[in-house]
């Protein structure tokens, strides 16, 4: 594991620990008569989706950064609107 990957994993873990209970409380306030397991599952699914979206956005950015030659003027770079 690279240092950057390890640091990112630590940041994600810290973010999750900091906000997991808050998310569960927010969901719990808006739903009635559902079990704790359902709330935990719903929150876990939301965290997973969020990480998937973040990963996808990172991959898109990496693709854009590596597919555009550094010598190409920004105004001519693929996908850049004038």
N, C-alpha and C positions, 0 to 999 in steps of 0.2 A: 504494500500500500504506500502510495506516495505521501509526502508531507502535506501537500495541498488537499488530497482526498481525506486524509486523516483529520486535518483541521476542519474541513467541511462537515465530516461526520460528527465531530465534536460540537460544531455550531448547531447542526440539526438536532442533536440530542439535547443540547441546552435549551433550544427553542421549544422542543416538545415538552420537556420537564417543566418549563416555565409556564406553558400555556395549556397543557392537557386538561388539568382540573377546571380551568376557566371555561374551556370549550364544553366540557361535559355539563357544567352547571348551566351554561347558556342553553344547551339543548334540552336539558331537564326542565327548565322553566317554560319551555314552549311546547312540550308534549305531556300528555296526561295518560296515566294508566299503562305505561309501558315499562317493562322490566329494565333493571340496571344493565343486564347483558345486552339488550337491544341498543341502549344509549352508548355503551362502550363500543359495540360493533359499528354503529353509525359514525361515531367519532373516529374510529380507526380507519374506516373507509375514507373519510374526509382527509385524514392525514396522508393516507396512501395516494389519493388523487392529487393532493397538493404537491407531494414530492414528485409524482409522475409528471405533472405540468412543469414544475421547476426544472426537472431533468430534460424534458423536451425543449424548453426554451433555451437552456444551456447548450443543448446539441445544435439547435438552429443557429445560435450565435457562433458556436465554434465552426460550423459549416460555412457560415457567411464570412467569417474571418479568414478561413483557410482557402476559400474558393475565389476570393477577390485578391488579385495580385497587388502587392504593396505599391507598385509603380503606377497602378491604375488611378487616375484622378477620381475623387469621390463622386463627382457629378456624372461620371461614366460607369461607375460600379454597378453591377447587376442588382436590381431591386431597389436602388436609391432613386427616389423621385426628385425631380428638379423643382 
